[in-house]
Amino acid sequence: MNDAIARILAPLNDEQMAVANCEGNCLVIAGPGSGKTNTISRKIAATLQNRSERIAAVTFTREAALELRARTIALAGKQAASRILVGTFHSVMNLMSFPDLATDNGREVVFGRDIIAGRPWPFGKTKWKIVKEGMRRSFILRALSELAIEDLTLEEASRIIEQVKSGRPAAELRHEQMTQIYTDIMSRQKVIDFQDILLKTNAGLESGAVPPLNVTRLFIDEYQDTDKPQFDMAAAHHRANVILTGVGDDDQSIYGFRNALGYEGMQMFERSFNAERLMLGNNYRSHAEIVSSATRVINHNLDRVDKNLVAMKGPGGKTAWKTFKTQEEEAHAAARYAADALRFGSDVAIFARNNRRLDEVEARLQSLGIPYRRPPGESILNSVEVMIFCAAIQAVVKPEKKVIDQLLSWCRVDEQSIVKLEKLFRGAFLLGQSEDFARAKIEDSVKEKWRGFVKLFTGWQSSLVIGADTLLIYGISDWLSSYAPDKRSQNVIQIARDMFMPRRADPERGILAQTVQDRLTAIKMAQSKRDEKKPEGADAPKVVELMTAHGSKGLEFDHVWVVGAEDDVFPAKDGTLEEERRLMFVAMTRARKDLMLSTGGGKPPSMFLKESGIERIVDQDNAYANLVDA
């Protein structure tokens, strides 16, 4: 081993060193917090010290690819950049079919230059046109309509199409027909979806039109998430004598709904490629209390690789779970817990099995003025119900034509009648005479809705004038709920009601008092900024991270609270038990120091709580707060 390689590999422990020194095909089982990216980047960098080596690495996210590439080049040096290609499966396989993508606005990109140079153009010079998501969804709806299928949602149909296209047998004849209609529409429109990038490139690999990458080694990150087409891509390179390294953890396979092969895929890799299995079991992230609890849960799964996970930090963490009478109380407690963590300068995240459960938590954080971040498109601030609640308060504070239009539309007044009412009353809230409505040819049903709304509106204005803010918010909430299209919408309106409620001051936590008008201003400002990218990095102000358990994968925080750890919620009643257990394992192992789980609303506690052996808190007095240490 030369000095450069020794320097690169010096920080690795014995398990990691075994991975780095593996010369043949290798399957690395990397437990949570085991230093997977550090190990792989050092193995690649050390290998690149041999100038005859050319390496490709594929990941599942652009962020993971950029991190792996940056770490590797920092270790190997810029002189190795032309011999390493790192990207997502889709980007790398697209590059295999259209090698000109290795340029950036006409400027040659150094990364992977030696790997891409001289590749043929198997599909000609015209690049594939990727269908836009909205159009793709419309094609699925057309296929459903063509076959008169009414018992499948768009999301269910999309998953079935992906499964059939990836080679899995169709469960029903109509599923095969639906997939064929969808494929035919795509072909007529001369577009492809992202899955087609893999399928078309694999077909080229099979026929010989697309040569394998000109590499000596191929690394596959998060191997447990690969599906059949991605396995086929790896197999094609194996046939070309490329050495394969798959890195993943079957216990963190949580994308079965995306056709991920999981444990089965790990076994296929080991058998098909005669790969040596190596283990990374030392956890450098979490304290022993967290690792042991999560391990007790995942050990109930049968289809998995046996592991010995060791918490290298030792004891010193905290775990607990607690039951709350309502989801509102649970959300309030989680928000206060998160606020305390921020005051101590700690990272903190709140997870849920689904986005709907996070809406209540977001409302509490918003009400308390606690800074938070939620993935784009998932915020309750994007909901129609919050938008219309804003419009109702705005109408009371300062009526505007567009706001009145929104409110009339909410109570199911048709567009023609809205125009007639606008012409009749010119934005004024007047009861009007019967002859006025008759002259304007406004139907009696619309007249009664208008008059009822005006009476309510007058009462709301009076409440605002006398400072009865709570009465105002309840009045608006009741009226909006009476026209809500379904139970889900009613629930969101109730959450929005709590979000708009006037706020009492809490000097200890730096929370200022706010009136309804203050709350309206704050929420409208939050809506306007919701798509802005918040600063990140060590120097950025800390915020509470809100996300689903699926969204938490690959992340870590000092403090983690999992809400909704209840039967039929987590595990979800429509999920497979072993995958739901893996999802809970992922959520639990994101925590470094403190892990809190909770139930709210009367449902029985999740079976995973019993499996974990975590102690339940029964003290009703601020019991959650003892998890947060300075």
Secondary structure, 3 states (H helix, E strand, C coil): CCHHHHHHHCCCCHHHHHHHHCCCCEEEEECCCCCHHHHHHHHHHHHCCCCCCCEEEEECCHHHHHHHHHHHHHHHCHHHHHHEEEEEHHHHHHHHHCHHHHEECCEECCCCHHHHCCCCCCCCCCCCCECCHHHHHHHHHHHHHHCCCCCCCHHHHHHHHHHHHCCCCCCCHHHHHHHHHHHHHHHHCCCECHHHHHHHHHHHHHHCCCCCCCCCEEEECCHHHCCHHHHHHHHHHHHCCCEEEEEECHHHCCCHHHCCCHHHHHHHHHHHCCCEEEEECEECCCCHHHHHHHHHHHCCCCCCCCCCCEECCCCCCEEEEEEECCHHHHHHHHHHHHHHHHHCCCCEEEEECCHHHHHHHHHHHHHHCCCEECCCCCCHHHCHHHHHHHHHHHHHHCCCHHHHHHHHHHCCCCHHHHHHHHHHHCCCCCCCCHHHHHHCCCCHHHHHHHHHHHHHHHHHHHHHHHCCHHHHHHHHHHHHHHCCCCHHHHHHHHHHHHHHCCECCEHHHCECCECHHHHHHHHHHHHHHCCCCCCCCCCCCCCEEEEECHHHCCCCEEEEEECCCECEECCECCCCHHHHHHHHHHHHCCEEEEEEEEEECCCCECHHHHHHCCCEECCCCCHHHHHCCC
